[in-house]
């Protein structure tokens, strides 16, 4: 042992004094398609790292890194030390790019790598459908596939997307590296689906398959929309040679990065000239209604409730409009409830509105509540009328009463004419006094106050909805975090991370006026930077989003991590609000 120890000591001294350090840059993929992740590695041999400066990756998204590794190898008594810095990058657009030189100081020497040329091409035509070629010949022991319910859809239609893992080796873990931004879609996570494993045969070999995550997407705009690959890092457990270790999956672990196939979805617009009662429903729906009473007077206010249940994009649904009815006044409806439910692996929402109806005239009327939607099976608009209500309106007490003729009462006897007057002179002291002027000015002050109040109310009523959303973003986020906290206390881990993720997305979308269909982390970073939000707070916000995504994929279930995530989410929202308030 002592002999080996001294050999290692002298080898390291030799490396330090005589071996010349070298610094090189390599990539595993000099040419790739848009959105395809690849690795860049900077390696120092036979030197010490005193200062490392990577190049600027302006044309790429840094998916992961820097990951550091080091090793010492002795061959025939000659020792070689290696220190590496690796990055997972993803190209933003097609074209030819250059990754600049990385710099390092090793001892008294400054070294830098040669630039790397990268060529980025368009997505291959074979990626234009969900049935992209996958390694079904059994060569790849593990891969992930993106599966969608449909590659053709209408605006507002629900599309189910599964990320499914296929493996025929033992895995020690699955971690999310990069998820698509789903540009052009509104995304919702689905919690209730089959999380179990199943067996399939591909390429003559048996694979174990499992759905890692299920989401639903609602297209927001027509056109061709590409869902870029999902990137995962999996730990592959290799055979150790010890049957007991292999049984317990305790063999050596090799990390491998895998990515799913990109998917292209063709989104079509809805047909023109929809019915009056169409407000954005696309899919399959059921409608129910009720009314408080059908026999009423002009003194009454009637309440009509309309309940819609369907699988379309619920945030697009507005209360259906009623055709004008002479003699009845319909007030603007209000939303009583909106309840999403992800049973059976789909998102199904129940939304209830209340209409207030004020009778203005007596008579008999018919009220026909209706809800129109675009039926995907029939490929046409369909109108559902749950009921027809026959209203019988009688006269109430608020009508103009007839004035009865006054009865003239004759005097019973004649009174004497008074010989003295009882009139007294006016007291001139009130005129010109302070109470006189106060009473004189008071009506004008009241009119001005009433006018100012009316103007303010009109301004508030006409305020831009986006401004109101921005003003209320923190209150909405705190209410939703309260829901997340209830999941935390009850130990519902998946529901907690799902609600926290939605809270962060909704808050920043409302605060920065970013449509959810155009939401991306890069856009969030740009908007927050433009508001001079500190970089540390921006990184904290995006880290929470990443943590929630990884928890939903890798099913992280640490109570301590949940508690930390909740506190961090609450604090970063407060900090961002404070920074924005200082600028206003």
C-alpha positions in Angstrom: 0.0 0.0 0.0 2.9 2.4 0.9 4.5 1.7 -2.5 1.3 2.5 -4.4 0.9 5.7 -2.3 4.3 7.0 -3.2 3.8 6.1 -6.9 0.7 8.3 -6.9 2.4 11.1 -5.1 5.4 11.2 -7.5 3.0 10.8 -10.5 1.1 13.9 -9.4 4.3 15.8 -8.8 5.5 14.8 -12.3 2.2 16.0 -13.8 2.4 19.3 -12.0 6.0 20.0 -12.9 6.5 18.6 -16.4 3.2 17.6 -18.1 1.8 20.3 -20.2 -1.9 21.1 -19.6 -4.3 21.0 -22.6 -7.8 22.5 -22.8 -10.2 21.3 -25.5 -13.9 21.6 -26.5 -16.0 18.9 -28.0 -19.6 18.2 -28.9 -21.6 15.0 -29.3 -23.7 16.5 -32.2 -22.3 19.2 -34.5 -25.5 19.1 -36.6 -29.1 18.8 -35.3 -32.7 19.9 -35.8 -34.3 22.9 -34.1 -35.1 22.2 -30.4 -32.9 19.1 -30.2 -30.6 19.1 -27.1 -27.0 18.4 -27.4 -23.9 18.3 -25.2 -20.8 20.6 -25.2 -17.9 19.6 -23.1 -14.8 21.6 -22.1 -12.0 19.3 -20.8 -8.7 20.2 -19.1 -6.0 17.5 -18.9 -3.0 17.6 -16.6 -3.7 20.9 -15.0 -5.3 22.6 -12.0 -8.4 24.7 -12.4 -8.0 28.2 -10.9 -10.6 30.1 -13.0 -13.0 28.8 -15.6 -15.1 31.1 -17.9 -17.5 29.5 -20.4 -18.5 31.1 -23.6 -21.7 33.1 -24.0 -24.4 30.8 -25.4 -26.5 33.6 -27.1 -28.1 31.4 -29.7 -28.9 28.5 -27.4 -31.0 27.7 -24.3 -28.9 26.3 -21.5 -31.0 23.2 -20.5 -28.5 22.0 -17.9 -25.1 22.8 -16.7 -22.3 23.2 -15.9 -21.9 19.6 -14.8 -18.4 19.0 -13.4 -16.5 15.7 -13.4 -12.9 14.7 -12.6 -10.8 11.6 -12.9 -7.3 10.3 -12.6 -6.0 7.5 -14.9 -2.7 5.6 -14.5 -1.4 3.6 -17.5 2.0 2.0 -17.4 3.0 4.2 -14.5 1.9 7.4 -16.3 -0.8 9.4 -14.6 -3.3 11.6 -16.5 -5.7 13.9 -14.6 -8.9 15.1 -16.3 -11.4 17.9 -15.3 -14.5 18.5 -17.4 -17.3 21.0 -17.6 -20.3 20.0 -19.7 -23.5 21.8 -20.8 -26.8 20.6 -22.3 -27.8 23.2 -24.9 -30.8 23.5 -27.1 -30.7 25.6 -30.3 -33.3 28.4 -30.6 -33.5 28.6 -34.4 -32.1 27.2 -37.6 -28.9 28.4 -39.1 -25.1 28.1 -38.7 -23.7 29.2 -35.3 -20.3 29.3 -33.5 -19.8 28.5 -29.9 -17.0 30.7 -28.8 -13.9 29.8 -26.9 -14.0 28.8 -23.2 -11.2 30.2 -21.1 -9.4 28.8 -18.1 -6.4 29.7 -15.9 -4.3 26.7 -14.8 -1.4 27.6 -12.6 0.4 30.4 -14.3 -1.0 29.7 -17.8 -4.1 31.0 -19.5 -5.7 28.6 -21.9 -8.7 28.7 -24.2 -10.5 26.2 -26.5 -11.0 26.4 -30.2 -14.5 27.6 -31.4 -17.1 24.9 -32.3 -19.2 25.2 -35.5 -22.9 24.1 -35.1 -25.4 23.6 -37.9 -29.1 23.7 -37.0 -31.7 22.5 -39.5 -35.5 22.5 -39.7 -37.5 19.7 -38.1 -37.5 16.7 -40.5 -40.7 16.1 -42.5 -41.1 12.8 -40.7 -41.7 14.7 -37.5 -45.0 16.2 -38.9 -47.1 13.5 -37.3 -47.4 11.9 -33.9 -46.2 8.5 -35.3 -42.5 9.6 -35.5 -40.1 6.7 -36.0 -38.9 5.4 -32.7 -36.3 2.8 -31.9 -38.6 -0.2 -32.2 -35.8 -2.5 -33.3 -34.7 -3.0 -29.7 -31.4 -1.1 -30.0 -32.3 1.5 -27.5 -32.9 0.1 -24.0 -34.8 3.1 -22.9 -36.6 5.9 -24.7 -39.6 8.3 -24.2 -42.4 8.9 -26.6 -44.9 11.8 -27.0 -48.4 10.5 -27.7 -51.3 12.8 -28.5 -55.0 12.1 -28.9 -55.2 14.0 -32.2 -52.8 15.7 -34.6 -55.6 17.8 -36.1 -57.7 20.0 -33.9 -60.0 23.0 -33.7 -59.3 26.2 -31.7 -60.5 25.4 -28.1 -60.5 21.7 -28.6 -59.1 19.5 -25.8 -56.0 17.4 -26.8 -54.7 14.8 -24.5 -50.9 14.4 -24.5 -49.0 11.6 -22.7 -45.2 11.4 -22.1 -44.7 7.6 -22.0 -41.5 6.0 -20.9 -40.3 2.6 -22.5 -37.5 0.7 -20.9 -36.1 -2.9 -20.7 -33.5 -2.1 -18.1 -33.6 -1.1 -14.5 -33.8 2.6 -13.8 -32.7 4.3 -10.6 -34.5 7.6 -11.3 -36.1 9.8 -13.9 -35.5 13.6 -13.8 -37.0 16.3 -16.0 -34.3 18.3 -17.8 -36.4 20.4 -20.2 -40.1 20.6 -21.0 -41.7 22.3 -24.0 -43.2 25.7 -23.6 -46.3 24.6 -25.5 -46.4 27.9 -27.5 -49.9 28.5 -29.0 -51.6 26.2 -26.4 -53.2 26.6 -23.0 -51.9 23.8 -20.8 -53.5 22.0 -17.8 -52.1 19.0 -15.9 -54.1 15.9 -15.4 -53.6 14.0 -12.1 -56.1 11.1 -12.3 -54.8 8.6 -14.8 -53.2 5.2 -14.6 -49.8 5.6 -13.0 -49.1 1.9 -13.1 -46.7 0.0 -15.4 -47.6 -2.3 -18.2 -45.7 -4.6 -20.6 -45.5 -4.3 -24.4 -43.5 -6.0 -27.1 -41.6 -3.8 -29.6 -39.1 -5.0 -32.2 -39.4 -8.5 -30.8 -38.4 -7.4 -27.3 -40.4 -6.8 -24.1 -40.5 -3.3 -22.7 -42.0 -2.0 -19.5 -44.0 1.2 -20.2 -45.4 3.9 -17.9 -47.0 7.3 -18.4 -44.8 9.8 -16.8 -47.1 12.7 -17.2 -50.5 13.5 -18.8 -51.5 17.0 -19.7 -54.3 18.5 -21.8 -53.7 21.2 -24.4 -56.2 23.7 -25.8 -55.1 25.4 -29.0 -55.5 29.2 -28.9 -54.8 30.1 -32.5 -55.1 28.4 -35.9 -52.0 27.2 -37.8 -49.3 24.6 -37.6 -48.1 24.2 -34.0 -45.0 22.2 -33.1 -44.6 20.6 -29.6 -40.8 20.3 -29.2 -39.1 17.3 -27.5 -39.2 16.7 -23.8 -35.7 16.0 -22.4 -35.2 13.6 -19.5 -32.2 12.3 -17.6 -32.5 8.7 -16.5 -30.2 6.6 -14.3 -29.6 3.2 -15.8 -28.6 0.5 -13.4 -26.0 -1.8 -14.9 -25.3 -5.3 -13.8 -22.7 -5.4 -11.0 -22.0 -9.1 -11.2 -23.4 -9.7 -7.7 -26.8 -11.4 -7.9 -27.8 -9.9 -4.6 -26.9 -6.3 -5.7 -28.7 -6.8 -9.0 -31.8 -8.1 -7.2 -31.8 -4.9 -5.1 -30.9 -2.7 -8.1 -27.7 -1.6 -6.4 -25.3 -1.9 -9.3 -23.4 1.0 -10.9 -25.6 3.7 -12.4 -25.0 5.4 -15.7 -26.7 8.7 -16.5 -28.3 9.0 -19.9 -30.2 11.9 -21.5 -33.2 10.9 -23.6 -35.7 13.0 -25.5 -39.2 12.4 -26.9 -40.3 12.9 -30.5 -41.5 16.3 -31.5 -45.2 16.5 -32.6 -46.9 18.8 -35.1 -50.6 19.6 -34.6 -52.6 21.3 -37.4 -55.1 23.7 -35.8 -58.1 24.9 -37.7 -60.3 27.9 -37.1 -64.0 27.5 -36.2 -66.5 28.0 -39.0 -67.9 31.5 -39.5 -71.4 32.8 -38.4 -71.9 30.9 -35.1 -75.3 31.1 -33.3 -76.0 34.0 -30.9 -75.6 31.7 -27.9 -72.2 30.4 -28.9 -69.4 31.6 -26.6 -66.5 29.4 -27.3 -67.5 25.9 -26.4 -65.8 23.2 -28.4 -66.2 19.4 -27.8 -69.1 17.6 -26.0 -71.5 19.4 -23.5 -74.5 18.9 -21.3 -76.7 21.8 -20.2 -79.2 22.3 -17.3 -81.3 25.3 -16.2 -83.7 26.4 -13.5 -85.7 29.4 -12.6 -86.8 30.8 -9.2 -90.5 31.2 -10.2 -92.7 31.5 -13.3 -95.7 33.3 -11.7 -94.6 36.8 -10.7 -95.5 40.5 -10.6 -93.7 43.6 -11.8 -92.4 43.9 -8.2 -90.4 40.6 -8.4 -86.9 39.8 -9.6 -86.5 36.4 -11.1 -83.3 34.3 -10.9 -82.5 32.0 -13.8 -79.5 29.6 -13.5 -77.7 27.9 -16.4 -75.3 25.1 -15.7 -72.9 23.8 -18.5 -70.7 20.8 -18.2 -68.2 20.0 -21.0 -64.6 19.1 -22.0 -63.7 22.3 -24.0 -61.5 25.2 -23.0 -63.5 26.5 -20.0 -61.8 29.9 -19.8 -63.2 30.7 -23.3 -66.8 30.1 -22.2 -68.8 33.2 -21.5 -72.4 33.4 -20.4 -74.7 32.9 -23.5 -76.7 36.0 -24.6 -80.5 36.1 -24.6 -82.5 37.6 -27.5 -84.2 40.9 -26.3 -87.7 40.4 -24.9 -90.0 43.5 -24.8 -91.2 43.8 -21.3 -88.3 41.9 -19.6 -85.0 43.3 -18.6 -82.0 40.9 -18.4 -79.1 42.0 -16.2 -75.5 41.0 -16.8 -75.0 37.4 -15.6 -72.5 36.5 -13.0 -70.5 33.3 -12.6 -71.7 31.4 -9.5 -69.1 28.6 -9.8 -66.5 27.0 -12.0 -65.4 23.5 -11.1 -62.8 21.5 -13.1 -62.6 17.8 -12.7 -59.9 15.6 -14.3 -61.7 12.3 -13.9 -61.3 9.5 -16.5 -58.0 11.1 -17.7 -59.7 14.2 -19.1 -60.4 17.7 -17.9 -64.1 18.3 -17.6 -65.5 21.6 -16.2 -68.8 22.5 -14.8 -69.7 26.2 -15.0 -72.8 27.9 -13.6 -74.2 31.4 -14.3 -77.0 33.3 -12.8 -79.2 35.7 -14.8 -81.4 38.3 -13.0 -84.7 39.1 -14.9 -86.8 42.1 -14.0 -90.3 42.2 -15.4 -91.3 45.7 -16.6 -94.7 45.0 -18.0 -97.6 42.6 -17.3 -98.2 39.8 -19.7 -97.2 36.3 -20.7 -93.6 35.7 -21.9 -91.4 32.8 -23.0 -87.8 32.6 -21.9 -85.6 30.0 -23.7 -82.1 29.6 -22.2 -79.7 28.0 -24.7 -76.1 27.1 -25.1 -74.4 26.6 -28.4 -71.1 24.7 -29.0 -69.1 23.3 -31.9 -69.7 19.5 -32.0 -66.5 17.8 -33.1 -68.2 14.6 -34.1 -70.9 16.3 -36.2 -68.4 19.0 -37.3 -71.0 21.7 -36.9 -72.6 24.1 -34.4 -75.2 22.5 -32.1 -77.6 24.4 -29.8 -79.0 22.9 -26.6 -82.2 24.3 -25.0 -82.7 22.6 -21.7 -86.2 24.1 -21.0 -88.7 26.8 -22.0 -90.1 28.8 -19.2 -93.6 30.4 -19.6 -93.6 33.5 -17.4 -97.0 35.0 -16.2 -96.4 38.5 -15.0 -99.2 40.3 -13.1 -99.3 43.9 -12.0 -97.5 44.8 -8.8 -97.9 47.6 -6.3 -95.2 49.8 -8.0 -97.6 51.0 -10.7 -99.0 54.6 -10.9 -102.1 54.6 -8.7 -105.3 56.4 -9.8 -106.1 59.5 -7.7 -109.6 59.4 -6.3 -111.6 62.6 -6.4 -111.3 64.7 -3.3 -114.3 65.0 -1.1 -115.1 68.7 -0.4 -116.1 69.2 3.2 -118.4 72.1 3.8 -117.8 74.2 6.9 -120.3 73.7 9.6 -120.4 77.3 10.7 -119.2 80.7 9.7 -116.2 82.2 11.5 -115.9 85.9 12.2 -113.5 88.0 10.3 -110.4 88.9 12.4 -109.9 92.6 13.0 -106.1 92.2 13.8 -103.4 90.6 11.8 -101.1 88.0 13.3 -98.3 88.5 10.7 -94.9 89.4 12.0 -91.9 90.9 10.2 -89.0 88.8 9.0 -85.7 88.8 10.9 -83.1 90.2 8.5 -80.2 88.9 10.7 -80.2 85.5 8.8 -79.4 87.0 5.4 -75.7 87.3 4.9 -74.8 85.1 7.8 -72.5 82.1 7.6 -75.3 79.5 7.8 -77.0 81.3 4.9 -74.0 81.0 2.7 -73.3 77.4 3.7 -76.9 76.4 2.8 -76.6 78.4 -0.4 -73.4 76.6 -1.6 -74.2 73.1 -0.2 -76.4 72.0 -3.2 -73.6 72.9 -5.7 -71.0 71.0 -3.6 -73.4 68.0 -3.6 -73.8 68.1 -7.4 -70.0 68.4 -7.9 -69.4 65.4 -5.5 -72.1 63.3 -7.3 -70.6 64.1 -10.7 -67.0 63.2 -9.5 -68.3 59.9 -8.0 -70.1 59.1 -11.2 -67.0 59.8 -13.3 -64.9 57.6 -11.1 -67.3 54.8 -11.3 -67.5 55.1 -15.0 -63.7 55.0 -15.2 -63.5 51.9 -13.0 -66.2 50.2 -15.1 -64.4 51.0 -18.3 -61.0 50.1 -17.0 -59.0 47.7 -19.1 -59.5 44.1 -17.8 -55.7 43.5 -18.1 -55.0 46.4 -15.7 -57.5 45.0 -13.2 -55.9 41.6 -13.5 -52.5 43.0 -12.9 -53.7 44.9 -9.9 -55.4 41.8 -8.4 -52.7 39.3 -9.4 -51.1 39.1 -5.9 -54.5 38.6 -4.2 -55.5 35.9 -6.6 -52.1 34.2 -6.1 -52.4 34.3 -2.3 -55.9 32.7 -2.5 -54.6 29.9 -4.7 -51.5 29.4 -2.5 -54.0 28.9 0.4 -55.5 26.1 -1.6 -52.0 24.7 -2.2 -51.3 24.9 1.6 -54.4 22.9 2.3 -53.0 20.1 0.0 -49.7 20.4 1.8 -51.3 19.9 5.2 -53.4 17.0 4.0 -50.3 15.3 2.4 -51.7 15.5 -1.2 -48.3 15.9 -2.8 -49.2 15.8 -6.5 -52.2 18.1 -6.0 -49.9 20.5 -4.0 -47.2 20.8 -6.7 -49.9 21.0 -9.4 -51.7 23.9 -7.7 -48.4 25.7 -6.9 -47.4 25.5 -10.5 -50.7 26.8 -11.7 -50.5 29.7 -9.2 -47.1 30.8 -10.4 -48.1 30.6 -14.0 -51.4 32.5 -13.4 -49.8 35.2 -11.3 -47.0 36.1 -13.7 -49.4 35.9 -16.6 -51.8 38.3 -15.0 -49.1 40.6 -13.6 -47.1 40.9 -16.8 -50.1 40.6 -19.2 -48.7 37.5 -20.9 -51.4 35.4 -22.6 -51.2 31.8 -21.4 -51.1 30.7 -25.1 -47.9 32.7 -25.5 -46.4 31.8 -22.1 -42.7 30.8 -22.0 -40.0 31.0 -19.4 -37.8 33.0 -21.7 -40.5 35.6 -22.2 -41.1 35.7 -18.4 -37.3 36.4 -17.9 -37.3 39.1 -20.5 -40.3 40.9 -19.1 -39.0 40.7 -15.5 -35.6 42.0 -16.6 -37.3 44.9 -18.4 -38.9 45.8 -15.0 -35.5 45.8 -13.3 -36.4 42.9 -11.1 -33.2 41.5 -9.5 -31.7 38.5 -11.3 -31.8 36.5 -8.0 -35.6 36.9 -7.7 -36.1 36.0 -11.4 -34.0 32.8 -10.9 -35.9 32.0 -7.7 -39.2 32.3 -9.6 -38.2 30.1 -12.5 -36.5 27.6 -10.1 -39.9 27.1 -8.3 -41.6 26.4 -11.7 -38.8 23.9 -12.6 -39.1 22.3 -9.1 -42.8 21.7 -9.6 -42.3 20.3 -13.0 -39.7 17.9 -11.8 -41.9 16.9 -8.8 -44.8 16.1 -11.1 -42.5 14.0 -13.4 -40.2 12.3 -10.9 -43.0 12.2 -8.2 -40.8 13.8 -5.6 -42.6 13.3 -2.3 -40.4 15.0 0.4 -42.5 16.8 3.0 -39.6 19.2 3.6 -39.4 20.0 -0.1 -43.1 20.8 -0.2 -42.8 23.1 2.8 -39.8 24.8 1.2 -41.6 25.2 -2.1 -44.6 26.8 -0.5 -42.6 29.3 1.5 -40.4 30.2 -1.5 -43.4 30.7 -3.8 -45.1 33.0 -1.2 -42.0 35.0 -0.6 -40.9 35.4 -4.2 -44.3 36.8 -5.2 -44.1 39.3 -2.3 -40.6 40.3 -3.4 -41.6 40.8 -7.0 -44.6 42.9 -6.0 -42.4 45.1 -3.8 -39.9 45.7 -6.6 -42.7 46.6 -9.0 -44.4 48.9 -6.4 -41.2 50.8 -6.0 -41.0 51.6 -9.7 -44.6 52.8 -10.0 
